[in-house]
Amino acid sequence: VKETSVVRTDKASKLVRPGRSRGRNAQPVARNARKRRTISQYLIDRLYQLGIRHVFGIPGDYVLGFYDQLCKSRIEVVGTTREDCAGFAADAYARIHGLGAVCVTYCVGGLSVVNSVAGAYAEKSPLVVISGAPGLRERGRNALLHHKVRDFDTQRQVFEKITVANAALEDPLTAFREIDRVVEASVRYKRPVYLELPRDRADVVPLHESPMTPITWRSDAKELSEAIDETSSMLADSKRPVMLIGVEAHRFGLQDLVVQIAEKNHIPMCSTLLGKSVVSESHPLYVGVYEGAMGREAPRKIIEDADCVLMIGTFMTDINLGIYTAQLDPAHCICATSEDLRIRHHHYHDVLLTDFVKELAKRTFGCAKQALPEIEDRRLKAFEPRSDTPVTVKRLFQKVNAILTEEMVVICDVGDALFAGADLTMLRRTEFLAPAYYTSMGFAVPAALGVLCADPRCRPIVLVGDGAFQMTGMELSTIFRRGLAPIVIVLNNKGYSTERFILDGPFNDIGNWAYHKIPELIGGGWGFEVRTETDLVKAVDAALANRDSFSLLNVHLDPYDRSEAMDRLTRRLAQQLGNSSAAGRRRS
Amino acid sequence: VKETSVVRTDKASKLVRPGRSRGRNAQPVARNARKRRTISQYLIDRLYQLGIRHVFGIPGDYVLGFYDQLCKSRIEVVGTTREDCAGFAADAYARIHGLGAVCVTYCVGGLSVVNSVAGAYAEKSPLVVISGAPGLRERGRNALLHHKVRDFDTQRQVFEKITVANAALEDPLTAFREIDRVVEASVRYKRPVYLELPRDRADVVPLHESPMTPITWRSDAKELSEAIDETSSMLADSKRPVMLIGVEAHRFGLQDLVVQIAEKNHIPMCSTLLGKSVVSESHPLYVGVYEGAMGREAPRKIIEDADCVLMIGTFMTDINLGIYTAQLDPAHCICATSEDLRIRHHHYHDVLLTDFVKELAKRTFGCAKQALPEIEDRRLKAFEPRSDTPVTVKRLFQKVNAILTEEMVVICDVGDALFAGADLTMLRRTEFLAPAYYTSMGFAVPAALGVLCADPRCRPIVLVGDGAFQMTGMELSTIFRRGLAPIVIVLNNKGYSTERFILDGPFNDIGNWAYHKIPELIGGGWGFEVRTETDLVKAVDAALANRDSFSLLNVHLDPYDRSEAMDRLTRRLAQQLGNSSAAGRRRS
């Protein structure tokens, strides 16, 4: 990848308008007042310019000054009940919107979003973490200021491990350039970055606004041309090509090009679990989610029988590969991601994913139409409730599948919510959100908040296990306060099911909350207790009609009931655990 | 400090009895079977030997094998709703018990306890963090296994920043020694440590049980003698000596010696906020909590008028020092902590805190009795409710003060719960627990769980603001499941009060939950809504009588009501914030 200096296209003077705050001090400001921006104002302008309209977080004394500036700007502050929820919400916002931001106080706040930010790193979600910090003038002799852990630099050092760029905005002379550098890294790499703002720097006006010369990355033309030629001839020579589409096709906005490649050349498409819904699942060329032996048969067969697999933005994670049950011969594969382009057994180091896909979309390979495998009818099926029949996981997901419309976004938490969720049919693209690789529990409810801030027109269906709900489900409080109306379905099987099927013990049992009573606790919303299929249909109908606030369905399930997908997965995971400790056991 | 090799006094062959598990495979095992312990078993034996009877955490597939071993051992696993709550509970357990442990899965678990562990680091609580990890045999080619963030080592690198020792137990040959080294560092430094156990190592039996030669640390005899002589003569020469006792006097078990020094020499005692209740507050020589200009007048006067201040285990934190309003002349101070011994303006590098206090306790300095300042009557006062009068912070704390008995432990969360709590009178020692330096919200409710596991005979009174309660209060679910009966008082002022008084904005408002309805949600416990003083008295009486489960008091307070302590503090913090950004404001 070449580094090239180019003239900045989004000229600062054009795009950054000063004094546009709507707060109590809002005043029309003359053009030349631009030079008078503080570090806070510059950061806020930069975020706004990149599309940020909401910042999630909780205030604290080290970041109060910046909060005050945010409140005076056109960016809205969305307070959450806990910092990690702010992290999940901002991550989901970024997945819908292209960039997210979370703003917290020093250490007690920042160190509480470490897990959320790590998840965004693992799953490539571009997130700007902004943290307050003690003022530099307070730090004499390594003073023991409240919230400090070891050194003043400890929090930044922690974030260095889970972000692609970071800066402590200590020097006003470089602060603006540092902001540019760090925020642009997030946009470029689609991963989190970290900015620390000492409270005595927030309102400082630098002496100079030294414009940065941004770096534009370009592919090496000869490498690109060779890679495209090679890919084209592999595809042209193949009888049974197939595309396997991953999450980066979404992160880098390549969905239209991907579909174009498929359509022009009659190539069937599958997706990974993390990439589910990156292309519409109702597309005639779409076959299904590929997860090796763990997934459904149709996508498994078409991928593993293919003589050429074009993977675009696909991460080779264990869950994506069905805990390594995938049978993929590298000799047939072209794997293009933002980090690497591998064709068969060799690598191109200087080809950008975006350039590769753009160039590929210009070509036609003359592939013959293939007979697509018989797949289940994806159209909405009427769900006929069987009265007095307890709800099962299978039937619950049949019902969910039957109500999906184009306005809906399905947000799955970890466990059967995710594994069974994989089999839902997404009509639009990118309406399925889940932490399918990092698999952190507690993502879904706060993510619904983020999704609704990013796109108020959509209707999230949140599928969440009871264990995950107990971690972050009270974020419904914020959802209620903002008058948002997601439908939250709690899969209440009284414990950590995935673990139960791997290795059971009392540690997998959790308390049985009356989740449907949460509206009484937080002051609003709609709760439903669901035991039978009749209950389910009634509750879903009512929930669909509730537009004023969230609806929560407490769906009682048998603790040992599970979807077929979960069954396949946990048998495989238990086997993995058995293999892992087999050597030790043999010796003891 | 000298490093000396000595013969191990707690011989492994004596103390570590193998095969003592009570689980389904429990068998009497011959003595020579000791050699057959697995890494998991050795770690569990070591924790048990150091007094650990409870481990807090949440399972996950990378740590399930170790959980299974824990369940077969004499250590109880206490599952929580969230990992950070497990961290707070284990921290509180350590503060009561001398050592605590938390056990979580890789990354999604471990990275969720970062804030709790950082708090334990900052406030010197000895905590062993045990995390599962992918098996070494699964890690080929940096595979993308679920929960992984960047490298397999990322989590360990994060914990390196917030612990005093860490090890990844990858090599069976050194695993036992690494366990010894790391766990002993926690006991020695009273700070968290980190152990990572790859799942394919948990059941491995090392070829050798190579006993470690433990290190014993001793003071340099000549330095110690010089420091003791110097301290003695300063005290002997002083007319108005006073002791200022900090939290390390508790962590290192020096309370009896500290009181002995005071009594033998008629020296009045004050404590810091973090050290509150390290000595009994009903001791005749005890004057109060010293917090500079922020605290009460009697302790301020006696400390600042003293001609010799003996500080034992005292951290010089900003809140301990009343946001630097403390007026302490170093020329009159002896500051002994585990990290440093400073007398006037010089330092002794090789004197251990314990040795210093032990030697000092042997001496008599011939100090004259001082007239102690008039202080408020500390005996229980009858609380006369004024009917139909709304509860205020001041009156609430008067009522709490009136019900304190020797069996009670007061656990304060951050905000006015802490600042007003500072004025409560603790009858026994170490019955006041609070994150008084790190000040992380959400500590108190999970801490009550830890305290009750460590000492089931005590009765915690939990004082928690509504903001902090929304972060971790649902941990009452675990408290209910275990049949524990703390009294939880929610100071419901509908927002983040401390921040309100520093810089107000809509971001300081939070939802108004009907906290007293939580029993209906989680299936048990007692809830009370309190608006007037009459309500308060009735609810407190009922709560005191409830021994079967927790009682929760939802105490409505005016959003702008506050204690005198909070008033003093926030005025000072706002001033600090003003000073910090003054330079920037002047320039803009």
HADDOCK unambig.tbl for C-alpha pairs under 7 A between the chains (distance, minus, plus):
assign (segid A and resid 36 and name CA) (segid B and resid 588 and name CA) 6.36 0.50 0.50
assign (segid A and resid 59 and name CA) (segid B and resid 507 and name CA) 6.93 0.50 0.50
assign (segid A and resid 60 and name CA) (segid B and resid 499 and name CA) 6.61 0.50 0.50
assign (segid A and resid 61 and name CA) (segid B and resid 499 and name CA) 6.38 0.50 0.50
assign (segid A and resid 64 and name CA) (segid B and resid 503 and name CA) 6.81 0.50 0.50
assign (segid A and resid 79 and name CA) (segid B and resid 507 and name CA) 6.21 0.50 0.50
assign (segid A and resid 81 and name CA) (segid B and resid 470 and name CA) 5.89 0.50 0.50
assign (segid A and resid 81 and name CA) (segid B and resid 471 and name CA) 5.92 0.50 0.50
assign (segid A and resid 82 and name CA) (segid B and resid 471 and name CA) 5.22 0.50 0.50
assign (segid A and resid 108 and name CA) (segid B and resid 115 and name CA) 6.15 0.50 0.50
assign (segid A and resid 108 and name CA) (segid B and resid 440 and name CA) 5.25 0.50 0.50
assign (segid A and resid 111 and name CA) (segid B and resid 114 and name CA) 5.97 0.50 0.50
assign (segid A and resid 111 and name CA) (segid B and resid 115 and name CA) 4.86 0.50 0.50
assign (segid A and resid 112 and name CA) (segid B and resid 114 and name CA) 6.88 0.50 0.50
assign (segid A and resid 112 and name CA) (segid B and resid 115 and name CA) 5.29 0.50 0.50
assign (segid A and resid 114 and name CA) (segid B and resid 111 and name CA) 5.98 0.50 0.50
assign (segid A and resid 114 and name CA) (segid B and resid 112 and name CA) 6.88 0.50 0.50
assign (segid A and resid 115 and name CA) (segid B and resid 108 and name CA) 6.15 0.50 0.50
assign (segid A and resid 115 and name CA) (segid B and resid 111 and name CA) 4.86 0.50 0.50
assign (segid A and resid 115 and name CA) (segid B and resid 112 and name CA) 5.29 0.50 0.50
assign (segid A and resid 118 and name CA) (segid B and resid 149 and name CA) 5.91 0.50 0.50
assign (segid A and resid 119 and name CA) (segid B and resid 149 and name CA) 6.99 0.50 0.50
assign (segid A and resid 121 and name CA) (segid B and resid 149 and name CA) 6.53 0.50 0.50
assign (segid A and resid 122 and name CA) (segid B and resid 148 and name CA) 6.96 0.50 0.50
assign (segid A and resid 122 and name CA) (segid B and resid 149 and name CA) 4.88 0.50 0.50
assign (segid A and resid 122 and name CA) (segid B and resid 150 and name CA) 6.85 0.50 0.50
assign (segid A and resid 135 and name CA) (segid B and resid 580 and name CA) 6.37 0.50 0.50
assign (segid A and resid 144 and name CA) (segid B and resid 316 and name CA) 6.47 0.50 0.50
assign (segid A and resid 144 and name CA) (segid B and resid 317 and name CA) 4.50 0.50 0.50
assign (segid A and resid 144 and name CA) (segid B and resid 318 and name CA) 6.11 0.50 0.50
assign (segid A and resid 145 and name CA) (segid B and resid 317 and name CA) 5.81 0.50 0.50
assign (segid A and resid 145 and name CA) (segid B and resid 318 and name CA) 5.09 0.50 0.50
assign (segid A and resid 146 and name CA) (segid B and resid 317 and name CA) 6.90 0.50 0.50
assign (segid A and resid 146 and name CA) (segid B and resid 318 and name CA) 6.29 0.50 0.50
assign (segid A and resid 146 and name CA) (segid B and resid 319 and name CA) 6.77 0.50 0.50
assign (segid A and resid 146 and name CA) (segid B and resid 437 and name CA) 5.36 0.50 0.50
assign (segid A and resid 146 and name CA) (segid B and resid 438 and name CA) 5.29 0.50 0.50
assign (segid A and resid 146 and name CA) (segid B and resid 439 and name CA) 6.70 0.50 0.50
assign (segid A and resid 147 and name CA) (segid B and resid 437 and name CA) 6.85 0.50 0.50
assign (segid A and resid 147 and name CA) (segid B and resid 438 and name CA) 4.30 0.50 0.50
assign (segid A and resid 147 and name CA) (segid B and resid 439 and name CA) 6.20 0.50 0.50
assign (segid A and resid 148 and name CA) (segid B and resid 122 and name CA) 6.95 0.50 0.50
assign (segid A and resid 148 and name CA) (segid B and resid 438 and name CA) 6.57 0.50 0.50
assign (segid A and resid 149 and name CA) (segid B and resid 118 and name CA) 5.92 0.50 0.50
assign (segid A and resid 149 and name CA) (segid B and resid 121 and name CA) 6.54 0.50 0.50
assign (segid A and resid 149 and name CA) (segid B and resid 122 and name CA) 4.88 0.50 0.50
assign (segid A and resid 150 and name CA) (segid B and resid 122 and name CA) 6.86 0.50 0.50
assign (segid A and resid 154 and name CA) (segid B and resid 161 and name CA) 6.40 0.50 0.50
assign (segid A and resid 158 and name CA) (segid B and resid 158 and name CA) 5.29 0.50 0.50
assign (segid A and resid 158 and name CA) (segid B and resid 161 and name CA) 6.85 0.50 0.50
assign (segid A and resid 161 and name CA) (segid B and resid 154 and name CA) 6.40 0.50 0.50
assign (segid A and resid 161 and name CA) (segid B and resid 158 and name CA) 6.86 0.50 0.50
assign (segid A and resid 199 and name CA) (segid B and resid 580 and name CA) 6.64 0.50 0.50
assign (segid A and resid 199 and name CA) (segid B and resid 581 and name CA) 6.91 0.50 0.50
assign (segid A and resid 200 and name CA) (segid B and resid 580 and name CA) 4.51 0.50 0.50
assign (segid A and resid 200 and name CA) (segid B and resid 581 and name CA) 4.74 0.50 0.50
assign (segid A and resid 201 and name CA) (segid B and resid 581 and name CA) 7.00 0.50 0.50
assign (segid A and resid 203 and name CA) (segid B and resid 581 and name CA) 5.97 0.50 0.50
assign (segid A and resid 203 and name CA) (segid B and resid 584 and name CA) 4.73 0.50 0.50
assign (segid A and resid 203 and name CA) (segid B and resid 585 and name CA) 6.09 0.50 0.50
assign (segid A and resid 204 and name CA) (segid B and resid 584 and name CA) 3.86 0.50 0.50
assign (segid A and resid 204 and name CA) (segid B and resid 585 and name CA) 6.93 0.50 0.50
assign (segid A and resid 205 and name CA) (segid B and resid 584 and name CA) 6.23 0.50 0.50
assign (segid A and resid 205 and name CA) (segid B and resid 587 and name CA) 6.60 0.50 0.50
assign (segid A and resid 205 and name CA) (segid B and resid 588 and name CA) 6.19 0.50 0.50
assign (segid A and resid 316 and name CA) (segid B and resid 144 and name CA) 6.46 0.50 0.50
assign (segid A and resid 317 and name CA) (segid B and resid 144 and name CA) 4.48 0.50 0.50
assign (segid A and resid 317 and name CA) (segid B and resid 145 and name CA) 5.80 0.50 0.50
assign (segid A and resid 317 and name CA) (segid B and resid 146 and name CA) 6.89 0.50 0.50
assign (segid A and resid 318 and name CA) (segid B and resid 144 and name CA) 6.12 0.50 0.50
assign (segid A and resid 318 and name CA) (segid B and resid 145 and name CA) 5.09 0.50 0.50
assign (segid A and resid 318 and name CA) (segid B and resid 146 and name CA) 6.30 0.50 0.50
assign (segid A and resid 319 and name CA) (segid B and resid 146 and name CA) 6.78 0.50 0.50
assign (segid A and resid 437 and name CA) (segid B and resid 146 and name CA) 5.36 0.50 0.50
assign (segid A and resid 437 and name CA) (segid B and resid 147 and name CA) 6.85 0.50 0.50
assign (segid A and resid 438 and name CA) (segid B and resid 146 and name CA) 5.29 0.50 0.50
assign (segid A and resid 438 and name CA) (segid B and resid 147 and name CA) 4.30 0.50 0.50
assign (segid A and resid 438 and name CA) (segid B and resid 148 and name CA) 6.56 0.50 0.50
assign (segid A and resid 439 and name CA) (segid B and resid 146 and name CA) 6.70 0.50 0.50
assign (segid A and resid 439 and name CA) (segid B and resid 147 and name CA) 6.19 0.50 0.50
assign (segid A and resid 440 and name CA) (segid B and resid 108 and name CA) 5.26 0.50 0.50
assign (segid A and resid 470 and name CA) (segid B and resid 81 and name CA) 5.90 0.50 0.50
assign (segid A and resid 471 and name CA) (segid B and resid 81 and name CA) 5.93 0.50 0.50
assign (segid A and resid 471 and name CA) (segid B and resid 82 and name CA) 5.22 0.50 0.50
assign (segid A and resid 477 and name CA) (segid B and resid 511 and name CA) 6.65 0.50 0.50
assign (segid A and resid 481 and name CA) (segid B and resid 511 and name CA) 6.99 0.50 0.50
assign (segid A and resid 499 and name CA) (segid B and resid 60 and name CA) 6.58 0.50 0.50
assign (segid A and resid 499 and name CA) (segid B and resid 61 and name CA) 6.37 0.50 0.50
assign (segid A and resid 503 and name CA) (segid B and resid 64 and name CA) 6.81 0.50 0.50
assign (segid A and resid 507 and name CA) (segid B and resid 59 and name CA) 6.96 0.50 0.50
assign (segid A and resid 507 and name CA) (segid B and resid 79 and name CA) 6.21 0.50 0.50
assign (segid A and resid 511 and name CA) (segid B and resid 477 and name CA) 6.63 0.50 0.50
assign (segid A and resid 511 and name CA) (segid B and resid 481 and name CA) 6.98 0.50 0.50
assign (segid A and resid 512 and name CA) (segid B and resid 522 and name CA) 6.76 0.50 0.50
assign (segid A and resid 513 and name CA) (segid B and resid 521 and name CA) 5.46 0.50 0.50
assign (segid A and resid 513 and name CA) (segid B and resid 522 and name CA) 4.47 0.50 0.50
assign (segid A and resid 513 and name CA) (segid B and resid 523 and name CA) 6.33 0.50 0.50
assign (segid A and resid 514 and name CA) (segid B and resid 521 and name CA) 4.81 0.50 0.50
assign (segid A and resid 514 and name CA) (segid B and resid 522 and name CA) 6.25 0.50 0.50
assign (segid A and resid 515 and name CA) (segid B and resid 521 and name CA) 6.43 0.50 0.50
assign (segid A and resid 517 and name CA) (segid B and resid 521 and name CA) 5.86 0.50 0.50
assign (segid A and resid 518 and name CA) (segid B and resid 521 and name CA) 6.69 0.50 0.50
assign (segid A and resid 521 and name CA) (segid B and resid 513 and name CA) 5.46 0.50 0.50
assign (segid A and resid 521 and name CA) (segid B and resid 514 and name CA) 4.81 0.50 0.50
assign (segid A and resid 521 and name CA) (segid B and resid 515 and name CA) 6.44 0.50 0.50
assign (segid A and resid 521 and name CA) (segid B and resid 517 and name CA) 5.86 0.50 0.50
assign (segid A and resid 521 and name CA) (segid B and resid 518 and name CA) 6.68 0.50 0.50
assign (segid A and resid 522 and name CA) (segid B and resid 512 and name CA) 6.76 0.50 0.50
assign (segid A and resid 522 and name CA) (segid B and resid 513 and name CA) 4.48 0.50 0.50
assign (segid A and resid 522 and name CA) (segid B and resid 514 and name CA) 6.26 0.50 0.50
assign (segid A and resid 523 and name CA) (segid B and resid 513 and name CA) 6.33 0.50 0.50
assign (segid A and resid 580 and name CA) (segid B and resid 135 and name CA) 6.32 0.50 0.50
assign (segid A and resid 580 and name CA) (segid B and resid 199 and name CA) 6.62 0.50 0.50
assign (segid A and resid 580 and name CA) (segid B and resid 200 and name CA) 4.50 0.50 0.50
assign (segid A and resid 581 and name CA) (segid B and resid 199 and name CA) 6.89 0.50 0.50
assign (segid A and resid 581 and name CA) (segid B and resid 200 and name CA) 4.70 0.50 0.50
assign (segid A and resid 581 and name CA) (segid B and resid 201 and name CA) 6.96 0.50 0.50
assign (segid A and resid 581 and name CA) (segid B and resid 203 and name CA) 5.98 0.50 0.50
assign (segid A and resid 584 and name CA) (segid B and resid 203 and name CA) 4.80 0.50 0.50
assign (segid A and resid 584 and name CA) (segid B and resid 204 and name CA) 3.92 0.50 0.50
assign (segid A and resid 584 and name CA) (segid B and resid 205 and name CA) 6.29 0.50 0.50
assign (segid A and resid 585 and name CA) (segid B and resid 203 and name CA) 6.08 0.50 0.50
assign (segid A and resid 585 and name CA) (segid B and resid 204 and name CA) 6.93 0.50 0.50
assign (segid A and resid 587 and name CA) (segid B and resid 205 and name CA) 6.68 0.50 0.50
assign (segid A and resid 588 and name CA) (segid B and resid 36 and name CA) 6.38 0.50 0.50
assign (segid A and resid 588 and name CA) (segid B and resid 205 and name CA) 6.27 0.50 0.50
